[in-house]
Amino acid sequence: EFARAPGFSDPESRERIPDPNDPATFETSRWTEGAPDAAEWRAFITEHLAVRRRRLTPRLLGARGLGAEAIGNKAVLARWRLGDGAVLTLAANLDETPVDGASFPAHAPLLGSRQDGEPLNAFTTLAWITP
């Protein structure tokens, strides 16, 4: 599955990918309640799950992919037509370098924040739902 992905072309590197069905993977991914930033992360996750439940889940029936494109070395822009006809756009930049020049919806994102004309900042994911 990962053989064509950059950084995983050789079998040795693919062996380092955690098995999502291995109980040990779950155990090493568990929430650390005592971590210094635990409350901040819990609030972040709670907010995003609430947005998903209110704004996205009711529109998923009949959704289909419209495509995706690389917009940077470690950045992607993907779109889906939702069941109600709206378009969900996700932009994710997993690089330490901001991405300029991508075409984003003109209105404020559903998740995250970005001003028009501003690059997609490093380590940022934004989501829009457009009618």
Backbone atoms as SQL, in Angstrom:
CREATE TABLE atoms (id INTEGER PRIMARY KEY, chain TEXT, resi INTEGER, resn TEXT, atom TEXT, x REAL, y REAL, z REAL);
INSERT INTO atoms VALUES
  (1, 'A', 1, 'GLU', 'N', 0.821, -1.200, 0.000),
  (2, 'A', 1, 'GLU', 'CA', 0.000, 0.000, 0.000),
  (3, 'A', 1, 'GLU', 'C', 0.863, 1.261, 0.000),
  (4, 'A', 2, 'PHE', 'N', 1.968, 1.255, 0.692),
  (5, 'A', 2, 'PHE', 'CA', 2.819, 2.445, 0.808),
  (6, 'A', 2, 'PHE', 'C', 4.003, 2.433, -0.154),
  (7, 'A', 3, 'ALA', 'N', 4.159, 1.389, -0.961),
  (8, 'A', 3, 'ALA', 'CA', 5.363, 1.216, -1.784),
  (9, 'A', 3, 'ALA', 'C', 5.640, 2.402, -2.705),
  (10, 'A', 4, 'ARG', 'N', 4.598, 3.081, -3.186),
  (11, 'A', 4, 'ARG', 'CA', 4.802, 4.215, -4.094),
  (12, 'A', 4, 'ARG', 'C', 4.967, 5.544, -3.370),
  (13, 'A', 5, 'ALA', 'N', 4.772, 5.542, -2.073),
  (14, 'A', 5, 'ALA', 'CA', 4.884, 6.790, -1.306),
  (15, 'A', 5, 'ALA', 'C', 6.355, 7.134, -1.084),
  (16, 'A', 6, 'PRO', 'N', 6.703, 8.426, -1.250),
  (17, 'A', 6, 'PRO', 'CA', 8.088, 8.829, -0.993),
  (18, 'A', 6, 'PRO', 'C', 8.494, 8.453, 0.432),
  (19, 'A', 7, 'GLY', 'N', 9.674, 7.936, 0.570),
  (20, 'A', 7, 'GLY', 'CA', 10.158, 7.555, 1.886),
  (21, 'A', 7, 'GLY', 'C', 9.845, 6.127, 2.270),
  (22, 'A', 8, 'PHE', 'N', 9.031, 5.432, 1.471),
  (23, 'A', 8, 'PHE', 'CA', 8.674, 4.048, 1.773),
  (24, 'A', 8, 'PHE', 'C', 8.899, 3.128, 0.582),
  (25, 'A', 9, 'SER', 'N', 9.813, 3.493, -0.300),
  (26, 'A', 9, 'SER', 'CA', 10.031, 2.713, -1.517),
  (27, 'A', 9, 'SER', 'C', 10.751, 1.395, -1.252),
  (28, 'A', 10, 'ASP', 'N', 11.509, 1.311, -0.169),
  (29, 'A', 10, 'ASP', 'CA', 12.201, 0.045, 0.093),
  (30, 'A', 10, 'ASP', 'C', 11.487, -0.723, 1.203),
  (31, 'A', 11, 'PRO', 'N', 11.556, -2.066, 1.152),
  (32, 'A', 11, 'PRO', 'CA', 10.845, -2.899, 2.139),
  (33, 'A', 11, 'PRO', 'C', 11.233, -2.589, 3.585),
  (34, 'A', 12, 'GLU', 'N', 12.489, -2.234, 3.816),
  (35, 'A', 12, 'GLU', 'CA', 12.944, -1.941, 5.175),
  (36, 'A', 12, 'GLU', 'C', 12.192, -0.746, 5.782),
  (37, 'A', 13, 'SER', 'N', 11.998, 0.293, 4.997),
  (38, 'A', 13, 'SER', 'CA', 11.287, 1.471, 5.510),
  (39, 'A', 13, 'SER', 'C', 9.812, 1.155, 5.746),
  (40, 'A', 14, 'ARG', 'N', 9.223, 0.306, 4.919),
  (41, 'A', 14, 'ARG', 'CA', 7.809, -0.061, 5.109),
  (42, 'A', 14, 'ARG', 'C', 7.610, -0.891, 6.371),
  (43, 'A', 15, 'GLU', 'N', 8.648, -1.618, 6.786),
  (44, 'A', 15, 'GLU', 'CA', 8.557, -2.419, 8.009),
  (45, 'A', 15, 'GLU', 'C', 8.396, -1.537, 9.251),
  (46, 'A', 16, 'ARG', 'N', 8.798, -0.277, 9.160),
  (47, 'A', 16, 'ARG', 'CA', 8.692, 0.640, 10.303),
  (48, 'A', 16, 'ARG', 'C', 7.300, 1.265, 10.440),
  (49, 'A', 17, 'ILE', 'N', 6.417, 1.036, 9.477),
  (50, 'A', 17, 'ILE', 'CA', 5.059, 1.587, 9.553),
  (51, 'A', 17, 'ILE', 'C', 4.279, 0.787, 10.595),
  (52, 'A', 18, 'PRO', 'N', 3.714, 1.435, 11.591),
  (53, 'A', 18, 'PRO', 'CA', 2.958, 0.702, 12.615),
  (54, 'A', 18, 'PRO', 'C', 1.744, -0.008, 12.015),
  (55, 'A', 19, 'ASP', 'N', 1.482, -1.212, 12.490),
  (56, 'A', 19, 'ASP', 'CA', 0.317, -1.982, 12.055),
  (57, 'A', 19, 'ASP', 'C', -0.899, -1.470, 12.831),
  (58, 'A', 20, 'PRO', 'N', -1.906, -0.894, 12.139),
  (59, 'A', 20, 'PRO', 'CA', -3.063, -0.338, 12.856),
  (60, 'A', 20, 'PRO', 'C', -3.899, -1.399, 13.570),
  (61, 'A', 21, 'ASN', 'N', -3.702, -2.686, 13.222),
  (62, 'A', 21, 'ASN', 'CA', -4.462, -3.762, 13.871),
  (63, 'A', 21, 'ASN', 'C', -3.710, -4.395, 15.040),
  (64, 'A', 22, 'ASP', 'N', -2.495, -3.973, 15.278),
  (65, 'A', 22, 'ASP', 'CA', -1.688, -4.518, 16.361),
  (66, 'A', 22, 'ASP', 'C', -2.049, -3.798, 17.660),
  (67, 'A', 23, 'PRO', 'N', -2.439, -4.545, 18.697),
  (68, 'A', 23, 'PRO', 'CA', -2.767, -3.898, 19.978),
  (69, 'A', 23, 'PRO', 'C', -1.637, -3.012, 20.513),
  (70, 'A', 24, 'ALA', 'N', -0.395, -3.354, 20.213),
  (71, 'A', 24, 'ALA', 'CA', 0.733, -2.532, 20.677),
  (72, 'A', 24, 'ALA', 'C', 0.691, -1.144, 20.044),
  (73, 'A', 25, 'THR', 'N', 0.230, -1.046, 18.798),
  (74, 'A', 25, 'THR', 'CA', 0.103, 0.258, 18.141),
  (75, 'A', 25, 'THR', 'C', -0.899, 1.116, 18.900),
  (76, 'A', 26, 'PHE', 'N', -2.020, 0.515, 19.276),
  (77, 'A', 26, 'PHE', 'CA', -3.027, 1.230, 20.061),
  (78, 'A', 26, 'PHE', 'C', -2.437, 1.696, 21.391),
  (79, 'A', 27, 'GLU', 'N', -1.749, 0.806, 22.070),
  (80, 'A', 27, 'GLU', 'CA', -1.201, 1.140, 23.389),
  (81, 'A', 27, 'GLU', 'C', -0.204, 2.295, 23.316),
  (82, 'A', 28, 'THR', 'N', 0.629, 2.333, 22.281),
  (83, 'A', 28, 'THR', 'CA', 1.610, 3.415, 22.177),
  (84, 'A', 28, 'THR', 'C', 0.979, 4.715, 21.692),
  (85, 'A', 29, 'SER', 'N', -0.280, 4.656, 21.248),
  (86, 'A', 29, 'SER', 'CA', -0.972, 5.854, 20.760),
  (87, 'A', 29, 'SER', 'C', -1.958, 6.406, 21.778),
  (88, 'A', 30, 'ARG', 'N', -2.027, 5.790, 22.928),
  (89, 'A', 30, 'ARG', 'CA', -3.001, 6.204, 23.945),
  (90, 'A', 30, 'ARG', 'C', -2.758, 7.627, 24.421),
  (91, 'A', 31, 'TRP', 'N', -3.837, 8.227, 24.844),
  (92, 'A', 31, 'TRP', 'CA', -3.832, 9.574, 25.395),
  (93, 'A', 31, 'TRP', 'C', -3.067, 9.582, 26.711),
  (94, 'A', 32, 'THR', 'N', -2.210, 10.566, 26.921),
  (95, 'A', 32, 'THR', 'CA', -1.479, 10.716, 28.176),
  (96, 'A', 32, 'THR', 'C', -2.132, 11.848, 28.960),
  (97, 'A', 33, 'GLU', 'N', -2.965, 11.477, 29.896),
  (98, 'A', 33, 'GLU', 'CA', -3.755, 12.456, 30.651),
  (99, 'A', 33, 'GLU', 'C', -2.871, 13.421, 31.432),
  (100, 'A', 34, 'GLY', 'N', -1.730, 12.982, 31.894),
  (101, 'A', 34, 'GLY', 'CA', -0.885, 13.846, 32.714),
  (102, 'A', 34, 'GLY', 'C', 0.064, 14.735, 31.922),
  (103, 'A', 35, 'ALA', 'N', 0.042, 14.652, 30.604),
  (104, 'A', 35, 'ALA', 'CA', 0.952, 15.463, 29.787),
  (105, 'A', 35, 'ALA', 'C', 0.668, 16.951, 30.000),
  (106, 'A', 36, 'PRO', 'N', 1.693, 17.802, 29.910),
  (107, 'A', 36, 'PRO', 'CA', 1.507, 19.242, 30.149),
  (108, 'A', 36, 'PRO', 'C', 0.477, 19.891, 29.222),
  (109, 'A', 37, 'ASP', 'N', 0.361, 19.403, 28.006),
  (110, 'A', 37, 'ASP', 'CA', -0.572, 20.014, 27.052),
  (111, 'A', 37, 'ASP', 'C', -1.839, 19.178, 26.847),
  (112, 'A', 38, 'ALA', 'N', -2.117, 18.251, 27.769),
  (113, 'A', 38, 'ALA', 'CA', -3.258, 17.345, 27.612),
  (114, 'A', 38, 'ALA', 'C', -4.588, 18.096, 27.518),
  (115, 'A', 39, 'ALA', 'N', -4.808, 19.077, 28.365),
  (116, 'A', 39, 'ALA', 'CA', -6.078, 19.818, 28.352),
  (117, 'A', 39, 'ALA', 'C', -6.256, 20.569, 27.038),
  (118, 'A', 40, 'GLU', 'N', -5.172, 21.158, 26.544),
  (119, 'A', 40, 'GLU', 'CA', -5.234, 21.887, 25.271),
  (120, 'A', 40, 'GLU', 'C', -5.579, 20.942, 24.113),
  (121, 'A', 41, 'TRP', 'N', -4.925, 19.780, 24.080),
  (122, 'A', 41, 'TRP', 'CA', -5.220, 18.818, 23.014),
  (123, 'A', 41, 'TRP', 'C', -6.642, 18.271, 23.132),
  (124, 'A', 42, 'ARG', 'N', -7.087, 18.001, 24.362),
  (125, 'A', 42, 'ARG', 'CA', -8.451, 17.485, 24.547),
  (126, 'A', 42, 'ARG', 'C', -9.470, 18.502, 24.033),
  (127, 'A', 43, 'ALA', 'N', -9.283, 19.778, 24.326),
  (128, 'A', 43, 'ALA', 'CA', -10.201, 20.826, 23.848),
  (129, 'A', 43, 'ALA', 'C', -10.174, 20.915, 22.323),
  (130, 'A', 44, 'PHE', 'N', -8.989, 20.835, 21.731),
  (131, 'A', 44, 'PHE', 'CA', -8.834, 20.881, 20.276),
  (132, 'A', 44, 'PHE', 'C', -9.600, 19.732, 19.614),
  (133, 'A', 45, 'ILE', 'N', -9.399, 18.521, 20.110),
  (134, 'A', 45, 'ILE', 'CA', -10.054, 17.343, 19.538),
  (135, 'A', 45, 'ILE', 'C', -11.556, 17.413, 19.751),
  (136, 'A', 46, 'THR', 'N', -11.997, 17.802, 20.935),
  (137, 'A', 46, 'THR', 'CA', -13.429, 17.908, 21.226),
  (138, 'A', 46, 'THR', 'C', -14.104, 18.896, 20.286),
  (139, 'A', 47, 'GLU', 'N', -13.477, 20.048, 20.065),
  (140, 'A', 47, 'GLU', 'CA', -14.034, 21.061, 19.162),
  (141, 'A', 47, 'GLU', 'C', -14.148, 20.522, 17.733),
  (142, 'A', 48, 'HIS', 'N', -13.109, 19.871, 17.251),
  (143, 'A', 48, 'HIS', 'CA', -13.118, 19.373, 15.877),
  (144, 'A', 48, 'HIS', 'C', -14.117, 18.235, 15.681),
  (145, 'A', 49, 'LEU', 'N', -14.253, 17.367, 16.670),
  (146, 'A', 49, 'LEU', 'CA', -15.259, 16.307, 16.571),
  (147, 'A', 49, 'LEU', 'C', -16.671, 16.890, 16.571),
  (148, 'A', 50, 'ALA', 'N', -16.900, 17.939, 17.342),
  (149, 'A', 50, 'ALA', 'CA', -18.216, 18.591, 17.360),
  (150, 'A', 50, 'ALA', 'C', -18.528, 19.227, 16.010),
  (151, 'A', 51, 'VAL', 'N', -17.546, 19.883, 15.402),
  (152, 'A', 51, 'VAL', 'CA', -17.747, 20.474, 14.068),
  (153, 'A', 51, 'VAL', 'C', -18.063, 19.376, 13.064),
  (154, 'A', 52, 'ARG', 'N', -17.317, 18.285, 13.117),
  (155, 'A', 52, 'ARG', 'CA', -17.577, 17.168, 12.200),
  (156, 'A', 52, 'ARG', 'C', -18.998, 16.636, 12.379),
  (157, 'A', 53, 'ARG', 'N', -19.411, 16.447, 13.621),
  (158, 'A', 53, 'ARG', 'CA', -20.741, 15.903, 13.900),
  (159, 'A', 53, 'ARG', 'C', -21.850, 16.843, 13.404),
  (160, 'A', 54, 'ARG', 'N', -21.689, 18.156, 13.625),
  (161, 'A', 54, 'ARG', 'CA', -22.726, 19.124, 13.244),
  (162, 'A', 54, 'ARG', 'C', -22.729, 19.448, 11.758),
  (163, 'A', 55, 'ARG', 'N', -21.554, 19.695, 11.196),
  (164, 'A', 55, 'ARG', 'CA', -21.466, 20.276, 9.854),
  (165, 'A', 55, 'ARG', 'C', -21.186, 19.280, 8.735),
  (166, 'A', 56, 'LEU', 'N', -20.531, 18.160, 9.044),
  (167, 'A', 56, 'LEU', 'CA', -20.122, 17.242, 7.983),
  (168, 'A', 56, 'LEU', 'C', -20.927, 15.950, 7.956),
  (169, 'A', 57, 'THR', 'N', -21.072, 15.299, 9.086),
  (170, 'A', 57, 'THR', 'CA', -21.740, 14.000, 9.130),
  (171, 'A', 57, 'THR', 'C', -23.122, 14.008, 8.481),
  (172, 'A', 58, 'PRO', 'N', -23.975, 15.014, 8.703),
  (173, 'A', 58, 'PRO', 'CA', -25.303, 14.992, 8.067),
  (174, 'A', 58, 'PRO', 'C', -25.249, 15.058, 6.532),
  (175, 'A', 59, 'ARG', 'N', -24.116, 15.435, 5.970),
  (176, 'A', 59, 'ARG', 'CA', -23.999, 15.604, 4.515),
  (177, 'A', 59, 'ARG', 'C', -23.263, 14.452, 3.830),
  (178, 'A', 60, 'LEU', 'N', -22.852, 13.433, 4.563),
  (179, 'A', 60, 'LEU', 'CA', -21.981, 12.405, 3.994),
  (180, 'A', 60, 'LEU', 'C', -22.684, 11.406, 3.078),
  (181, 'A', 61, 'LEU', 'N', -23.941, 11.111, 3.319),
  (182, 'A', 61, 'LEU', 'CA', -24.640, 10.130, 2.485),
  (183, 'A', 61, 'LEU', 'C', -24.621, 10.584, 1.029),
  (184, 'A', 62, 'GLY', 'N', -24.063, 9.761, 0.155),
  (185, 'A', 62, 'GLY', 'CA', -23.988, 10.098, -1.262),
  (186, 'A', 62, 'GLY', 'C', -22.770, 10.913, -1.645),
  (187, 'A', 63, 'ALA', 'N', -21.863, 11.163, -0.705),
  (188, 'A', 63, 'ALA', 'CA', -20.656, 11.945, -1.019),
  (189, 'A', 63, 'ALA', 'C', -19.757, 11.172, -1.976),
  (190, 'A', 64, 'ARG', 'N', -19.011, 11.926, -2.804),
  (191, 'A', 64, 'ARG', 'CA', -18.060, 11.284, -3.730),
  (192, 'A', 64, 'ARG', 'C', -16.855, 12.198, -3.923),
  (193, 'A', 65, 'GLY', 'N', -15.728, 11.586, -4.190),
  (194, 'A', 65, 'GLY', 'CA', -14.493, 12.335, -4.380),
  (195, 'A', 65, 'GLY', 'C', -14.492, 13.109, -5.682),
  (196, 'A', 66, 'LEU', 'N', -13.957, 14.318, -5.654),
  (197, 'A', 66, 'LEU', 'CA', -13.798, 15.135, -6.860),
  (198, 'A', 66, 'LEU', 'C', -12.343, 15.198, -7.305),
  (199, 'A', 67, 'GLY', 'N', -11.431, 14.742, -6.466),
  (200, 'A', 67, 'GLY', 'CA', -10.027, 14.724, -6.841),
  (201, 'A', 67, 'GLY', 'C', -9.138, 15.342, -5.793),
  (202, 'A', 68, 'ALA', 'N', -7.847, 15.154, -6.006),
  (203, 'A', 68, 'ALA', 'CA', -6.831, 15.697, -5.109),
  (204, 'A', 68, 'ALA', 'C', -5.598, 16.036, -5.929),
  (205, 'A', 69, 'GLU', 'N', -4.835, 17.002, -5.426),
  (206, 'A', 69, 'GLU', 'CA', -3.612, 17.395, -6.118),
  (207, 'A', 69, 'GLU', 'C', -2.553, 17.805, -5.109),
  (208, 'A', 70, 'ALA', 'N', -1.316, 17.512, -5.450),
  (209, 'A', 70, 'ALA', 'CA', -0.200, 17.975, -4.634),
  (210, 'A', 70, 'ALA', 'C', -0.039, 19.469, -4.877),
  (211, 'A', 71, 'ILE', 'N', 0.059, 20.237, -3.798),
  (212, 'A', 71, 'ILE', 'CA', 0.247, 21.690, -3.929),
  (213, 'A', 71, 'ILE', 'C', 1.582, 22.129, -3.334),
  (214, 'A', 72, 'GLY', 'N', 2.361, 21.169, -2.902),
  (215, 'A', 72, 'GLY', 'CA', 3.681, 21.421, -2.339),
  (216, 'A', 72, 'GLY', 'C', 4.377, 20.099, -2.120),
  (217, 'A', 73, 'ASN', 'N', 5.615, 20.135, -1.632),
  (218, 'A', 73, 'ASN', 'CA', 6.362, 18.895, -1.392),
  (219, 'A', 73, 'ASN', 'C', 5.630, 17.951, -0.450),
  (220, 'A', 74, 'LYS', 'N', 5.002, 18.504, 0.565),
  (221, 'A', 74, 'LYS', 'CA', 4.286, 17.704, 1.558),
  (222, 'A', 74, 'LYS', 'C', 2.908, 18.304, 1.811),
  (223, 'A', 75, 'ALA', 'N', 2.275, 18.757, 0.744),
  (224, 'A', 75, 'ALA', 'CA', 0.970, 19.418, 0.887),
  (225, 'A', 75, 'ALA', 'C', 0.012, 18.909, -0.179),
  (226, 'A', 76, 'VAL', 'N', -1.257, 18.831, 0.190),
  (227, 'A', 76, 'VAL', 'CA', -2.278, 18.325, -0.724),
  (228, 'A', 76, 'VAL', 'C', -3.555, 19.152, -0.582),
  (229, 'A', 77, 'LEU', 'N', -4.288, 19.240, -1.684),
  (230, 'A', 77, 'LEU', 'CA', -5.603, 19.876, -1.712),
  (231, 'A', 77, 'LEU', 'C', -6.561, 18.829, -2.261),
  (232, 'A', 78, 'ALA', 'N', -7.627, 18.514, -1.535),
  (233, 'A', 78, 'ALA', 'CA', -8.583, 17.482, -1.947),
  (234, 'A', 78, 'ALA', 'C', -10.001, 18.025, -1.840),
  (235, 'A', 79, 'ARG', 'N', -10.875, 17.529, -2.730),
  (236, 'A', 79, 'ARG', 'CA', -12.272, 17.990, -2.744),
  (237, 'A', 79, 'ARG', 'C', -13.228, 16.810, -2.868),
  (238, 'A', 80, 'TRP', 'N', -14.380, 16.961, -2.201),
  (239, 'A', 80, 'TRP', 'CA', -15.456, 15.983, -2.277),
  (240, 'A', 80, 'TRP', 'C', -16.765, 16.715, -2.522),
  (241, 'A', 81, 'ARG', 'N', -17.641, 16.129, -3.327),
  (242, 'A', 81, 'ARG', 'CA', -19.014, 16.613, -3.471),
  (243, 'A', 81, 'ARG', 'C', -19.809, 15.883, -2.405),
  (244, 'A', 82, 'LEU', 'N', -20.399, 16.624, -1.490),
  (245, 'A', 82, 'LEU', 'CA', -21.173, 16.036, -0.400),
  (246, 'A', 82, 'LEU', 'C', -22.565, 15.662, -0.881),
  (247, 'A', 83, 'GLY', 'N', -23.272, 14.892, -0.071),
  (248, 'A', 83, 'GLY', 'CA', -24.588, 14.414, -0.446),
  (249, 'A', 83, 'GLY', 'C', -25.600, 15.500, -0.725),
  (250, 'A', 84, 'ASP', 'N', -25.440, 16.680, -0.134),
  (251, 'A', 84, 'ASP', 'CA', -26.381, 17.782, -0.365),
  (252, 'A', 84, 'ASP', 'C', -25.927, 18.706, -1.492),
  (253, 'A', 85, 'GLY', 'N', -24.842, 18.329, -2.197),
  (254, 'A', 85, 'GLY', 'CA', -24.358, 19.131, -3.319),
  (255, 'A', 85, 'GLY', 'C', -23.248, 20.104, -2.967),
  (256, 'A', 86, 'ALA', 'N', -23.035, 20.363, -1.682),
  (257, 'A', 86, 'ALA', 'CA', -21.944, 21.255, -1.274),
  (258, 'A', 86, 'ALA', 'C', -20.601, 20.583, -1.556),
  (259, 'A', 87, 'VAL', 'N', -19.537, 21.373, -1.556),
  (260, 'A', 87, 'VAL', 'CA', -18.194, 20.835, -1.790),
  (261, 'A', 87, 'VAL', 'C', -17.357, 21.003, -0.522),
  (262, 'A', 88, 'LEU', 'N', -16.783, 19.894, -0.063),
  (263, 'A', 88, 'LEU', 'CA', -15.834, 19.909, 1.045),
  (264, 'A', 88, 'LEU', 'C', -14.438, 20.002, 0.445),
  (265, 'A', 89, 'THR', 'N', -13.666, 20.989, 0.873),
  (266, 'A', 89, 'THR', 'CA', -12.279, 21.151, 0.432),
  (267, 'A', 89, 'THR', 'C', -11.377, 21.053, 1.653),
  (268, 'A', 90, 'LEU', 'N', -10.363, 20.206, 1.568),
  (269, 'A', 90, 'LEU', 'CA', -9.359, 20.098, 2.620),
  (270, 'A', 90, 'LEU', 'C', -8.006, 20.463, 2.036),
  (271, 'A', 91, 'ALA', 'N', -7.261, 21.283, 2.738),
  (272, 'A', 91, 'ALA', 'CA', -5.892, 21.621, 2.364),
  (273, 'A', 91, 'ALA', 'C', -5.013, 21.269, 3.554),
  (274, 'A', 92, 'ALA', 'N', -4.014, 20.439, 3.324),
  (275, 'A', 92, 'ALA', 'CA', -3.119, 20.027, 4.401),
  (276, 'A', 92, 'ALA', 'C', -1.673, 20.251, 3.984),
  (277, 'A', 93, 'ASN', 'N', -0.931, 20.936, 4.835),
  (278, 'A', 93, 'ASN', 'CA', 0.491, 21.163, 4.606),
  (279, 'A', 93, 'ASN', 'C', 1.252, 20.519, 5.763),
  (280, 'A', 94, 'LEU', 'N', 1.937, 19.420, 5.477),
  (281, 'A', 94, 'LEU', 'CA', 2.675, 18.687, 6.502),
  (282, 'A', 94, 'LEU', 'C', 4.159, 19.028, 6.479),
  (283, 'A', 95, 'ASP', 'N', 4.490, 20.137, 5.875),
  (284, 'A', 95, 'ASP', 'CA', 5.877, 20.575, 5.734),
  (285, 'A', 95, 'ASP', 'C', 6.138, 21.774, 6.645),
  (286, 'A', 96, 'GLU', 'N', 7.402, 22.041, 6.900),
  (287, 'A', 96, 'GLU', 'CA', 7.766, 23.210, 7.716),
  (288, 'A', 96, 'GLU', 'C', 7.804, 24.492, 6.899),
  (289, 'A', 97, 'THR', 'N', 7.589, 24.386, 5.588),
  (290, 'A', 97, 'THR', 'CA', 7.611, 25.541, 4.692),
  (291, 'A', 97, 'THR', 'C', 6.189, 25.886, 4.258),
  (292, 'A', 98, 'PRO', 'N', 5.742, 27.128, 4.382),
  (293, 'A', 98, 'PRO', 'CA', 4.410, 27.516, 3.896),
  (294, 'A', 98, 'PRO', 'C', 4.280, 27.278, 2.387),
  (295, 'A', 99, 'VAL', 'N', 3.040, 27.081, 1.931),
  (296, 'A', 99, 'VAL', 'CA', 2.756, 26.836, 0.514),
  (297, 'A', 99, 'VAL', 'C', 2.039, 28.048, -0.058),
  (298, 'A', 100, 'ASP', 'N', 2.603, 28.637, -1.106),
  (299, 'A', 100, 'ASP', 'CA', 2.006, 29.772, -1.810),
  (300, 'A', 100, 'ASP', 'C', 1.364, 29.309, -3.107),
  (301, 'A', 101, 'GLY', 'N', 0.428, 30.094, -3.604),
  (302, 'A', 101, 'GLY', 'CA', -0.079, 29.922, -4.954),
  (303, 'A', 101, 'GLY', 'C', -1.191, 28.918, -5.148),
  (304, 'A', 102, 'ALA', 'N', -1.632, 28.226, -4.111),
  (305, 'A', 102, 'ALA', 'CA', -2.739, 27.284, -4.273),
  (306, 'A', 102, 'ALA', 'C', -4.055, 28.054, -4.317),
  (307, 'A', 103, 'SER', 'N', -5.035, 27.486, -4.980),
  (308, 'A', 103, 'SER', 'CA', -6.343, 28.128, -5.107),
  (309, 'A', 103, 'SER', 'C', -7.284, 27.597, -4.028),
  (310, 'A', 104, 'PHE', 'N', -7.616, 28.454, -3.075),
  (311, 'A', 104, 'PHE', 'CA', -8.489, 28.073, -1.972),
  (312, 'A', 104, 'PHE', 'C', -9.835, 28.773, -2.105),
  (313, 'A', 105, 'PRO', 'N', -10.898, 28.210, -1.499),
  (314, 'A', 105, 'PRO', 'CA', -12.178, 28.919, -1.490),
  (315, 'A', 105, 'PRO', 'C', -12.020, 30.324, -0.906),
  (316, 'A', 106, 'ALA', 'N', -12.840, 31.247, -1.380),
  (317, 'A', 106, 'ALA', 'CA', -12.705, 32.664, -1.018),
  (318, 'A', 106, 'ALA', 'C', -13.180, 32.977, 0.397),
  (319, 'A', 107, 'HIS', 'N', -14.063, 32.181, 0.961),
  (320, 'A', 107, 'HIS', 'CA', -14.589, 32.511, 2.291),
  (321, 'A', 107, 'HIS', 'C', -13.752, 31.864, 3.400),
  (322, 'A', 108, 'ALA', 'N', -14.055, 32.222, 4.630),
  (323, 'A', 108, 'ALA', 'CA', -13.314, 31.727, 5.789),
  (324, 'A', 108, 'ALA', 'C', -13.466, 30.212, 5.910),
  (325, 'A', 109, 'PRO', 'N', -12.401, 29.525, 6.318),
  (326, 'A', 109, 'PRO', 'CA', -12.483, 28.077, 6.464),
  (327, 'A', 109, 'PRO', 'C', -13.381, 27.663, 7.624),
  (328, 'A', 110, 'LEU', 'N', -13.946, 26.482, 7.488),
  (329, 'A', 110, 'LEU', 'CA', -14.754, 25.861, 8.534),
  (330, 'A', 110, 'LEU', 'C', -13.859, 25.515, 9.726),
  (331, 'A', 111, 'LEU', 'N', -12.690, 25.008, 9.441),
  (332, 'A', 111, 'LEU', 'CA', -11.700, 24.689, 10.463),
  (333, 'A', 111, 'LEU', 'C', -10.410, 25.426, 10.144),
  (334, 'A', 112, 'GLY', 'N', -9.794, 25.984, 11.148),
  (335, 'A', 112, 'GLY', 'CA', -8.555, 26.721, 10.949),
  (336, 'A', 112, 'GLY', 'C', -8.841, 28.165, 10.595),
  (337, 'A', 113, 'SER', 'N', -7.773, 28.923, 10.345),
  (338, 'A', 113, 'SER', 'CA', -7.958, 30.313, 9.942),
  (339, 'A', 113, 'SER', 'C', -6.910, 30.674, 8.905),
  (340, 'A', 114, 'ARG', 'N', -7.308, 31.497, 7.978),
  (341, 'A', 114, 'ARG', 'CA', -6.431, 31.944, 6.899),
  (342, 'A', 114, 'ARG', 'C', -7.052, 33.165, 6.262),
  (343, 'A', 115, 'GLN', 'N', -6.248, 34.185, 5.997),
  (344, 'A', 115, 'GLN', 'CA', -6.703, 35.380, 5.294),
  (345, 'A', 115, 'GLN', 'C', -6.491, 35.171, 3.797),
  (346, 'A', 116, 'ASP', 'N', -7.358, 35.776, 2.968),
  (347, 'A', 116, 'ASP', 'CA', -7.188, 35.690, 1.519),
  (348, 'A', 116, 'ASP', 'C', -5.788, 36.132, 1.124),
  (349, 'A', 117, 'GLY', 'N', -5.180, 35.402, 0.216),
  (350, 'A', 117, 'GLY', 'CA', -3.853, 35.736, -0.269),
  (351, 'A', 117, 'GLY', 'C', -2.723, 35.230, 0.607),
  (352, 'A', 118, 'GLU', 'N', -3.058, 34.765, 1.789),
  (353, 'A', 118, 'GLU', 'CA', -2.060, 34.254, 2.719),
  (354, 'A', 118, 'GLU', 'C', -1.671, 32.830, 2.305),
  (355, 'A', 119, 'PRO', 'N', -0.406, 32.426, 2.487),
  (356, 'A', 119, 'PRO', 'CA', -0.026, 31.049, 2.141),
  (357, 'A', 119, 'PRO', 'C', -0.649, 30.057, 3.118),
  (358, 'A', 120, 'LEU', 'N', -0.619, 28.799, 2.738),
  (359, 'A', 120, 'LEU', 'CA', -1.021, 27.728, 3.647),
  (360, 'A', 120, 'LEU', 'C', 0.175, 27.494, 4.569),
  (361, 'A', 121, 'ASN', 'N', 0.024, 27.855, 5.829),
  (362, 'A', 121, 'ASN', 'CA', 1.140, 27.821, 6.769),
  (363, 'A', 121, 'ASN', 'C', 1.666, 26.412, 6.994),
  (364, 'A', 122, 'ALA', 'N', 2.860, 26.332, 7.552),
  (365, 'A', 122, 'ALA', 'CA', 3.487, 25.059, 7.877),
  (366, 'A', 122, 'ALA', 'C', 2.628, 24.283, 8.871),
  (367, 'A', 123, 'PHE', 'N', 2.590, 22.977, 8.707),
  (368, 'A', 123, 'PHE', 'CA', 1.900, 22.073, 9.624),
  (369, 'A', 123, 'PHE', 'C', 0.469, 22.527, 9.901),
  (370, 'A', 124, 'THR', 'N', -0.262, 22.802, 8.831),
  (371, 'A', 124, 'THR', 'CA', -1.625, 23.329, 8.934),
  (372, 'A', 124, 'THR', 'C', -2.576, 22.508, 8.077),
  (373, 'A', 125, 'THR', 'N', -3.775, 22.287, 8.590),
  (374, 'A', 125, 'THR', 'CA', -4.860, 21.699, 7.804),
  (375, 'A', 125, 'THR', 'C', -6.059, 22.623, 7.925),
  (376, 'A', 126, 'LEU', 'N', -6.660, 22.942, 6.789),
  (377, 'A', 126, 'LEU', 'CA', -7.850, 23.788, 6.747),
  (378, 'A', 126, 'LEU', 'C', -8.965, 23.035, 6.038),
  (379, 'A', 127, 'ALA', 'N', -10.207, 23.364, 6.372),
  (380, 'A', 127, 'ALA', 'CA', -11.368, 22.737, 5.736),
  (381, 'A', 127, 'ALA', 'C', -12.409, 23.797, 5.424),
  (382, 'A', 128, 'TRP', 'N', -13.017, 23.683, 4.234),
  (383, 'A', 128, 'TRP', 'CA', -14.092, 24.572, 3.812),
  (384, 'A', 128, 'TRP', 'C', -15.263, 23.730, 3.335),
  (385, 'A', 129, 'ILE', 'N', -16.463, 24.212, 3.555),
  (386, 'A', 129, 'ILE', 'CA', -17.653, 23.655, 2.904),
  (387, 'A', 129, 'ILE', 'C', -18.264, 24.799, 2.119),
  (388, 'A', 130, 'THR', 'N', -18.361, 24.605, 0.799),
  (389, 'A', 130, 'THR', 'CA', -18.863, 25.635, -0.105),
  (390, 'A', 130, 'THR', 'C', -20.173, 25.167, -0.713),
  (391, 'A', 131, 'PRO', 'N', -21.189, 26.039, -0.725),
  (392, 'A', 131, 'PRO', 'CA', -22.481, 25.630, -1.315),
  (393, 'A', 131, 'PRO', 'C', -22.353, 25.271, -2.786);
